Amino acid sequence: CRQPCRYYTCVYNPCRLREQPLLAQCGVTPISMATPARIRKLDKTVVNRIAAGEIIQRPANAIKEMLENSLDAGSTAITVTVKQGGLKFLQIQDNGHGINKDDMPIVCERFTTSKLRTFEDLSSMTTHGFRGEALASISYVSHLTITTRTADSPCAYRAKYSEGKLAVDKAGKPQQPKPCAGNQGTQIAVEDLFYNVPHRRRALKNASDELNRIADVMQRYAVHNVGASLTLKKHGEPAAIVRTAVTASQVDNIRAVYGSAIAQELIELEAKHDQLKFELHGFVTNPNYSVKKQTFVLFINNRSVHSATIKKAIDEVYSAYLPRGTHCFAYLSLKIAPENVDVNVHPTKHEVHFLHEEEIVQELVRVLGEKLIGTNTSRTFYTQQLLPTAVALDDQPTPSQKKPSTSRTTSSSKSSRTKRDADGKAIYDHDLVRTDATSQSLLKFMKKASSEQASSQVARSFSQLKQKTTTELAVELVLGDNDDDDDIADNDDIDDDDIADNDDIADN
């Protein structure tokens, strides 16, 4: 019966064949599997929410759609403010040409746009947006407020939207746009994103991750759009996460967004092919720069897209110059004839299809390979500066100039002198067996001293022995026979040098 039953867990066949008397107690008539289910038309609200979920998957998608609208409006200063990763509050403000007051009642309806008239216009599309679904999708999953003013308008107008239409008042009538103070341009505020889609809201519980995704979108468009100032900041904080200047060049934008380590290693790429009808402009890093995570920024006809084919081709070129597992930084801007590009292949427009893809990728590989060959003649290596107390290798004394030291040997020097067998296993001193008596003596474990100090020390010790009586010597010195006592007692005939060199007397 396809309905929850407290008598039996319905798996269709048991319902039809064996459990019909039991299921009859619940009052539901079982449906035969041979009877097809009726096709019903979905409610308009359900359809719009499903479509909104495909286009606005997360706050970063909403930022991308509104940012492209601001760029299409000719804006030169765009500021984005987010709160809790864009889930609680999301605002974008620009200084573009604004929206006419008469267009505000339908601005959030689906398929309302000023960039497309006929289907044939898709073949010559040069703007970012064209379907007119961005604001409509956002209004179906959030509380949307638009404040806008045109150049010839005496004041700005503000309107609130819900479910793609103007919000209604307490009497149930649509609230018309109200005049207010404002600068030229448009300000769009999005509050409580996905408030009516709880499962999507629960899946986006990490606000910091959503903020990083928004920053990635802003960084890409900030690098590409020279002549426009883009700013991203968190709500309530004065410091900006991303900020670029209107007068900055593309290299300056890369330096401001990705750091000077990338900016100082850039190589400019330029190519033009009349037969394939495309132009290439971009910047890549030379072989001196390499990181584990690749940064690949690709724009096709001023639209940020992803291309696995181009990314793989760049990795193959750099595989001959960079260590394994490392990548480069690449920013590429391709301008292809609009009639050769199909932009309507993905709901979020992050993928496009274009003609002569293989030929264009081969030309890109050729240009990139020629640029890298010229930069592979020299490499830059960064070394750590020596500490003030360190001694350079050239200034270290030779073994003959080294003076004996009484300090203990450090663990690092011991490890460097560790012997190893044929298999590379370390051999320590306690594992060795001494077979030659001259290879090692007890003097090795005593403090080292010079020969003069050793001779004088031995002479003093024997002078002390001379002053002692025979009984004291017998007690203090354990000798083998009386001949050894006579030898030690008669120390006037022993030379100091002979004493220092004689290991047997020193051991005694």
C-alpha positions as CSV (number, residue, x, y, z in Angstrom):
1,C,0.0,0.0,0.0
2,R,3.1,2.2,0.1
3,Q,2.0,3.7,3.4
4,P,3.4,3.3,6.9
5,C,1.7,0.3,8.6
6,R,2.0,-0.6,12.2
7,Y,1.0,-4.2,11.5
8,Y,3.7,-5.1,8.9
9,T,6.7,-3.7,7.3
10,C,5.5,-3.3,3.7
11,V,7.7,-4.7,1.0
12,Y,4.9,-4.9,-1.7
13,N,4.9,-8.6,-2.5
14,P,4.0,-9.8,1.0
15,C,1.3,-7.2,1.0
16,R,-0.3,-8.6,-2.2
17,L,0.2,-12.3,-1.6
18,R,0.2,-13.3,2.0
19,E,-0.6,-10.4,4.4
20,Q,-3.8,-9.0,2.9
21,P,-6.0,-10.1,5.8
22,L,-3.6,-8.6,8.3
23,L,-3.3,-5.3,6.4
24,A,-7.1,-5.0,6.1
25,Q,-7.2,-4.3,9.8
26,C,-5.5,-1.0,9.3
27,G,-8.2,0.3,7.0
28,V,-5.9,0.9,4.0
29,T,-6.8,-0.8,0.8
30,P,-3.6,-2.4,-0.8
31,I,-2.7,-1.1,-4.2
32,S,-1.9,-3.6,-6.9
33,M,1.6,-3.3,-8.3
34,A,0.1,-3.6,-11.8
35,T,-1.7,-0.3,-11.4
36,P,0.6,2.6,-12.3
37,A,0.7,5.6,-10.0
38,R,-1.0,8.8,-11.3
39,I,1.1,11.6,-12.6
40,R,0.4,14.9,-10.9
41,K,1.6,18.4,-11.5
42,L,3.8,19.7,-8.8
43,D,2.9,22.9,-7.0
44,K,4.6,26.0,-8.2
45,T,6.3,26.7,-4.9
46,V,7.7,23.1,-4.9
47,V,9.1,23.6,-8.4
48,N,10.7,26.9,-7.6
49,R,12.3,25.5,-4.4
50,I,13.7,22.6,-6.3
51,A,15.1,24.9,-9.0
52,A,16.6,27.2,-6.3
53,G,18.4,24.2,-4.7
54,E,20.1,23.4,-8.0
55,I,21.3,27.0,-8.6
56,I,22.0,28.2,-5.0
57,Q,23.7,25.2,-3.5
58,R,25.6,27.2,-0.8
59,P,26.3,30.9,0.1
60,A,29.2,31.0,-2.3
61,N,26.9,30.4,-5.2
62,A,24.7,33.3,-4.2
63,I,27.7,35.6,-3.9
64,K,28.9,34.5,-7.4
65,E,25.5,35.2,-9.0
66,M,25.1,38.6,-7.4
67,L,28.7,39.5,-8.1
68,E,28.3,38.7,-11.8
69,N,25.2,40.9,-11.8
70,S,27.1,43.8,-10.3
71,L,29.9,43.4,-12.9
72,D,27.3,43.4,-15.7
73,A,25.9,46.6,-14.3
74,G,29.3,48.3,-14.9
75,S,30.2,48.6,-11.2
76,T,33.7,49.7,-10.2
77,A,33.4,49.3,-6.5
78,I,31.8,46.2,-5.0
79,T,31.7,45.4,-1.2
80,V,30.5,42.1,0.2
81,T,29.7,41.6,3.9
82,V,29.0,38.2,5.4
83,K,27.9,37.0,8.8
84,Q,28.2,33.4,10.0
85,G,29.6,32.3,6.6
86,G,26.7,33.9,4.8
87,L,24.0,31.8,6.3
88,K,22.8,34.4,8.7
89,F,23.5,37.6,6.7
90,L,24.8,38.2,3.2
91,Q,25.1,41.6,1.6
92,I,26.5,43.0,-1.6
93,Q,26.7,46.7,-2.6
94,D,27.9,48.2,-5.8
95,N,27.9,51.5,-7.7
96,G,26.5,50.3,-11.0
97,H,23.6,51.7,-13.0
98,G,20.9,50.3,-10.7
99,I,17.4,49.0,-11.3
100,N,14.5,51.0,-12.6
101,K,11.6,51.5,-10.2
102,D,9.1,50.1,-12.7
103,D,11.1,46.8,-13.0
104,M,11.3,46.2,-9.2
105,P,8.0,44.3,-8.9
106,I,9.2,41.6,-11.4
107,V,12.9,41.6,-10.7
108,C,12.7,38.4,-8.5
109,E,10.4,36.4,-10.8
110,R,11.9,33.5,-12.7
111,F,13.2,34.1,-16.2
112,T,13.1,37.9,-16.1
113,T,16.3,39.4,-17.5
114,S,17.6,42.4,-19.4
115,K,20.4,40.4,-21.2
116,L,18.4,38.0,-23.4
117,R,15.6,38.5,-25.9
118,T,15.6,35.4,-28.2
119,F,17.1,32.0,-28.1
120,E,19.5,33.0,-30.8
121,D,21.0,35.6,-28.5
122,L,22.8,32.7,-26.6
123,S,25.2,32.4,-29.5
124,S,26.5,35.9,-29.0
125,M,26.2,36.1,-25.2
126,T,29.0,38.3,-23.7
127,T,27.5,39.0,-20.2
128,H,27.9,36.8,-17.1
129,G,24.2,36.1,-16.6
130,F,21.4,35.4,-19.1
131,R,18.7,33.2,-17.6
132,G,17.2,35.5,-14.9
133,E,17.1,32.9,-12.2
134,A,19.6,34.1,-9.7
135,L,17.5,36.6,-7.7
136,A,14.4,34.4,-8.0
137,S,16.2,31.4,-6.6
138,I,17.6,33.4,-3.7
139,S,14.2,34.8,-2.9
140,Y,12.7,31.3,-2.6
141,V,15.2,30.2,0.1
142,S,15.8,33.4,2.1
143,H,14.5,36.8,3.0
144,L,15.6,39.2,0.3
145,T,15.8,43.0,0.4
146,I,16.8,45.2,-2.6
147,T,17.7,48.9,-2.3
148,T,18.6,50.5,-5.6
149,R,18.9,53.9,-7.3
150,T,19.5,54.9,-10.9
151,A,21.5,58.0,-12.1
152,D,18.3,59.9,-13.0
153,S,16.3,59.0,-9.9
154,P,15.9,61.6,-7.2
155,C,16.0,58.9,-4.4
156,A,16.6,55.3,-3.9
157,Y,13.8,52.6,-3.5
158,R,13.7,49.6,-1.2
159,A,11.5,46.5,-1.5
160,K,11.3,43.1,0.2
161,Y,10.7,39.9,-1.6
162,S,9.5,36.4,-0.7
163,E,8.8,33.4,-2.9
164,G,9.8,35.4,-6.0
165,K,7.3,38.2,-5.4
166,L,7.0,41.4,-3.4
167,A,6.4,40.6,0.3
168,V,2.9,41.2,1.5
169,D,1.8,43.4,4.4
170,K,-0.6,42.5,7.2
171,A,-3.6,43.0,5.0
172,G,-2.2,40.5,2.4
173,K,-1.4,43.1,-0.2
174,P,2.0,43.3,-1.9
175,Q,4.3,46.0,-0.4
176,Q,5.3,48.4,-3.2
177,P,8.8,49.8,-3.3
178,K,9.3,52.6,-0.8
179,P,11.5,55.6,-1.3
180,C,14.5,56.0,0.9
181,A,18.0,57.5,1.0
182,G,20.8,55.8,-0.9
183,N,23.7,56.1,-3.3
184,Q,23.6,55.2,-7.0
185,G,23.9,51.5,-7.5
186,T,22.2,48.4,-5.9
187,Q,22.4,46.9,-2.4
188,I,21.1,43.3,-2.0
189,A,20.7,41.9,1.5
190,V,20.1,38.2,2.0
191,E,19.0,37.0,5.5
192,D,18.5,33.5,6.9
193,L,19.6,31.6,3.8
194,F,17.9,28.2,3.5
195,Y,15.6,28.9,6.4
196,N,12.8,26.9,4.7
197,V,15.2,24.1,3.6
198,P,16.2,22.6,6.9
199,H,18.2,19.6,5.5
200,R,20.3,22.0,3.4
201,R,20.8,24.3,6.3
202,R,22.0,21.4,8.5
203,A,24.5,20.3,5.8
204,L,26.1,23.7,5.9
205,K,26.7,24.0,9.6
206,N,30.4,24.9,9.3
207,A,30.5,28.7,8.9
208,S,34.2,29.0,8.6
209,D,34.2,26.6,5.6
210,E,31.5,28.6,3.9
211,L,33.5,31.8,4.5
212,N,36.6,30.3,2.8
213,R,34.5,29.3,-0.2
214,I,33.2,32.9,-0.5
215,A,36.7,34.2,-0.2
216,D,37.8,31.9,-3.0
217,V,35.1,33.3,-5.3
218,M,36.0,36.9,-4.4
219,Q,39.8,36.2,-5.0
220,R,39.2,34.8,-8.4
221,Y,37.1,37.7,-9.6
222,A,39.4,40.2,-7.9
223,V,42.4,38.9,-9.9
224,H,40.5,38.9,-13.2
225,N,38.6,42.2,-13.1
226,V,41.2,44.9,-13.4
227,G,39.6,48.3,-13.0
228,A,37.1,47.2,-10.3
229,S,37.7,47.3,-6.6
230,L,36.4,44.2,-4.8
231,T,36.2,44.0,-1.0
232,L,35.2,41.2,1.3
233,K,34.8,41.6,5.1
234,K,33.0,40.0,8.0
235,H,30.1,41.7,9.6
236,G,31.2,43.9,12.5
237,E,35.0,43.7,11.7
238,P,36.8,46.7,10.1
239,A,39.6,44.6,8.6
240,A,38.9,43.2,5.1
241,I,39.6,39.6,4.1
242,V,40.0,40.6,0.4
243,R,40.6,44.1,-0.9
244,T,41.8,45.3,-4.3
245,A,42.2,48.8,-5.7
246,V,40.6,50.3,-8.8
247,T,44.0,51.5,-10.2
248,A,45.9,48.2,-9.5
249,S,47.3,46.1,-12.3
250,Q,46.7,42.4,-12.6
251,V,50.1,41.6,-11.0
252,D,49.2,43.9,-8.1
253,N,45.9,42.1,-7.6
254,I,47.7,38.8,-7.6
255,R,50.1,40.2,-5.0
256,A,47.3,41.6,-2.8
257,V,45.2,38.4,-3.0
258,Y,47.7,35.5,-3.1
259,G,50.9,37.1,-1.7
260,S,54.2,38.4,-2.9
261,A,55.8,34.9,-3.0
262,I,53.7,34.2,-6.1
263,A,53.9,37.7,-7.6
264,Q,57.7,37.8,-7.8
265,E,57.8,34.5,-9.7
266,L,55.2,35.2,-12.4
267,I,55.6,34.6,-16.1
268,E,53.2,36.3,-18.5
269,L,51.5,34.3,-21.2
270,E,50.2,35.8,-24.5
271,A,48.8,34.0,-27.5
272,K,46.4,34.6,-30.3
273,H,45.1,32.3,-33.0
274,D,43.0,33.7,-35.8
275,Q,42.0,30.3,-37.2
276,L,40.8,28.9,-33.9
277,K,39.3,32.4,-33.0
278,F,40.7,32.6,-29.5
279,E,43.1,34.8,-27.4
280,L,45.1,33.8,-24.4
281,H,46.3,36.0,-21.6
282,G,47.5,34.8,-18.2
283,F,50.2,34.5,-15.6
284,V,52.0,31.4,-14.3
285,T,54.8,30.8,-11.9
286,N,58.3,29.8,-12.9
287,P,59.9,26.5,-11.7
288,N,61.3,28.3,-8.6
289,Y,57.8,28.2,-7.1
290,S,56.0,25.0,-6.1
291,V,53.4,24.1,-3.5
292,K,51.5,21.0,-2.7
293,K,48.0,22.6,-3.3
294,Q,47.5,23.9,-6.8
295,T,45.9,27.3,-7.4
296,F,44.3,27.3,-10.8
297,V,42.1,30.3,-11.9
298,L,40.4,30.0,-15.3
299,F,38.2,32.5,-17.0
300,I,36.5,31.8,-20.4
301,N,34.9,34.9,-21.8
302,N,35.1,36.7,-18.4
303,R,33.2,33.8,-16.7
304,S,34.9,31.8,-13.9
305,V,34.7,28.1,-14.9
306,H,36.4,24.8,-14.2
307,S,38.1,22.7,-16.9
308,A,39.7,19.4,-15.9
309,T,41.3,19.1,-19.4
310,I,43.2,22.3,-19.2
311,K,44.2,21.7,-15.6
312,K,45.6,18.3,-16.4
313,A,47.5,19.7,-19.4
314,I,49.2,22.3,-17.2
315,D,50.2,19.6,-14.7
316,E,51.8,17.5,-17.4
317,V,53.9,20.4,-18.6
318,Y,55.1,21.3,-15.1
319,S,55.8,17.7,-14.2
320,A,59.2,18.0,-16.0
321,Y,60.2,21.0,-13.9
322,L,58.7,20.6,-10.4
323,P,59.2,17.9,-7.8
324,R,56.7,15.1,-7.6
325,G,53.5,16.0,-5.7
326,T,53.9,19.8,-6.1
327,H,52.0,22.2,-8.3
328,C,52.2,25.7,-9.7
329,F,50.0,28.8,-9.7
330,A,48.2,29.5,-12.9
331,Y,45.8,32.3,-13.9
332,L,44.4,32.0,-17.5
333,S,41.9,34.1,-19.4
334,L,40.6,32.7,-22.6
335,K,38.5,34.8,-25.0
336,I,36.8,32.6,-27.5
337,A,34.4,33.6,-30.2
338,P,30.9,33.6,-28.5
339,E,29.4,31.5,-31.3
340,N,31.9,28.7,-30.4
341,V,31.0,28.6,-26.7
342,D,28.0,26.9,-25.2
343,V,27.4,28.5,-21.8
344,N,24.1,26.8,-21.0
345,V,25.4,23.4,-19.9
346,H,25.3,23.7,-16.1
347,P,22.8,25.2,-13.6
348,T,25.6,27.1,-11.8
349,K,27.4,27.9,-15.1
350,H,30.8,26.7,-13.7
351,E,31.3,24.6,-16.8
352,V,31.2,25.5,-20.5
353,H,31.7,23.6,-23.7
354,F,33.6,25.2,-26.7
355,L,34.6,24.1,-30.1
356,H,38.2,23.1,-31.0
357,E,38.9,22.2,-27.4
358,E,41.8,19.8,-28.2
359,E,43.5,22.3,-30.6
360,I,43.2,25.1,-28.1
361,V,44.7,23.0,-25.3
362,Q,47.6,22.0,-27.6
363,E,48.3,25.6,-28.4
364,L,48.2,26.4,-24.7
365,V,50.7,23.6,-23.9
366,R,53.0,24.8,-26.7
367,V,53.1,28.4,-25.5
368,L,53.5,27.4,-21.9
369,G,56.4,25.0,-22.8
370,E,58.3,27.7,-24.7
371,K,58.0,30.1,-21.7
372,L,59.2,27.5,-19.2
373,I,62.2,26.5,-21.3
374,G,63.6,30.0,-21.2
375,T,63.3,30.2,-17.4
376,N,64.9,26.8,-16.6
377,T,68.5,28.1,-17.1
378,S,68.8,29.1,-13.5
379,R,67.1,28.3,-10.2
380,T,66.8,30.3,-7.0
381,F,67.4,28.6,-3.7
382,Y,66.7,30.1,-0.3
383,T,69.1,29.2,2.5
384,Q,69.0,29.9,6.2
385,Q,71.4,32.5,7.6
386,L,74.0,31.3,10.1
387,L,73.6,32.3,13.7
388,P,76.2,34.7,15.2
389,T,77.9,31.9,17.2
390,A,78.0,29.5,14.3
391,V,81.2,28.8,12.4
392,A,81.3,28.4,8.7
393,L,82.7,25.2,7.2
394,D,85.6,27.1,5.5
395,D,86.5,28.7,8.9
396,Q,86.7,25.4,10.8
397,P,90.2,24.3,11.9
398,T,91.8,21.3,10.4
399,P,92.3,18.1,12.5
400,S,96.0,19.1,13.1
401,Q,94.9,22.6,14.3
402,K,92.2,21.4,16.6
403,K,93.0,21.7,20.3
404,P,92.0,18.9,22.7
405,S,88.7,19.7,24.5
406,T,87.4,18.3,27.7
407,S,83.8,18.9,26.9
408,R,81.5,16.0,26.2
409,T,80.7,15.0,22.7
410,T,77.1,15.8,21.7
411,S,74.6,13.2,20.6
412,S,74.6,14.6,17.1
413,S,78.4,14.2,16.6
414,K,78.2,10.7,18.1
415,S,75.5,9.7,15.6
416,S,77.6,11.1,12.7
417,R,80.5,8.8,13.7
418,T,78.4,5.7,14.3
419,K,79.7,2.7,12.4
420,R,77.4,0.8,10.2
421,D,77.6,-2.7,8.7
422,A,77.0,-3.8,5.1
423,D,73.2,-3.7,5.6
424,G,73.3,-0.2,7.0
425,K,72.5,-1.2,10.5
426,A,74.3,0.9,13.2
427,I,77.1,-0.8,15.2
428,Y,77.7,0.7,18.7
429,D,80.7,0.4,20.9
430,H,79.1,-1.9,23.4
431,D,78.5,-4.4,20.6
432,L,82.2,-4.7,19.6
433,V,84.7,-7.2,21.0
434,R,88.3,-5.8,21.5
435,T,90.9,-8.2,20.1
436,D,93.9,-5.9,20.2
437,A,95.2,-4.5,23.5
438,T,96.6,-1.4,21.9
439,S,93.3,-0.4,20.2
440,Q,91.8,1.0,23.3
441,S,92.9,1.7,26.9
442,L,91.4,3.1,30.1
443,L,93.0,6.5,29.3
444,K,90.3,7.0,26.6
445,F,87.6,7.3,29.3
446,M,89.6,9.9,31.3
447,K,89.8,13.6,30.6
448,K,92.1,14.4,27.8
449,A,95.2,16.6,28.5
450,S,98.3,17.8,26.8
451,S,101.6,15.8,27.0
452,E,103.2,18.5,29.2
453,Q,100.3,18.5,31.7
454,A,100.3,14.7,31.8
455,S,104.1,14.5,32.5
456,S,103.9,17.1,35.2
457,Q,101.0,15.4,36.8
458,V,102.8,12.0,36.8
459,A,105.9,13.6,38.3
460,R,103.9,15.2,41.1
461,S,102.3,11.9,42.0
462,F,105.6,10.1,42.1
463,S,107.1,12.8,44.3
464,Q,104.3,12.2,46.7
465,L,104.9,8.5,46.6
466,K,108.6,9.1,47.4
467,Q,107.8,10.9,50.7
468,K,105.6,8.1,51.9
469,T,106.9,5.1,54.0
470,T,107.2,1.6,52.8
471,T,104.2,0.6,54.9
472,E,102.0,3.3,53.4
473,L,103.0,2.2,49.9
474,A,102.2,-1.4,50.7
475,V,98.8,-0.4,51.9
476,E,97.9,2.1,49.1
477,L,99.5,0.3,46.2
478,V,98.6,-3.3,45.4
479,L,101.6,-4.6,43.5
480,G,102.6,-8.1,42.3
481,D,106.0,-8.5,44.1
482,N,108.7,-6.5,45.8
483,D,110.5,-5.7,42.6
484,D,107.7,-3.4,41.6
485,D,108.0,-1.6,44.9
486,D,111.7,-1.0,44.3
487,D,111.0,0.3,40.8
488,I,108.4,2.8,42.0
489,A,110.4,3.9,45.1
490,D,113.5,4.4,43.0
491,N,111.9,7.2,40.9
492,D,114.9,9.4,40.7
493,D,116.3,7.5,37.7
494,I,113.0,7.7,35.8
495,D,112.7,10.4,33.2
496,D,109.5,12.4,32.9
497,D,109.0,11.7,29.3
498,D,109.5,8.0,29.8
499,I,106.8,8.1,32.5
500,A,104.3,9.8,30.3
501,D,104.8,7.4,27.5
502,N,104.8,4.2,29.5
503,D,101.3,2.8,29.7
504,D,102.2,0.1,32.2
505,I,103.5,2.5,34.8
506,A,100.6,4.9,34.2
507,D,98.1,2.0,34.8
508,N,99.9,1.2,38.1
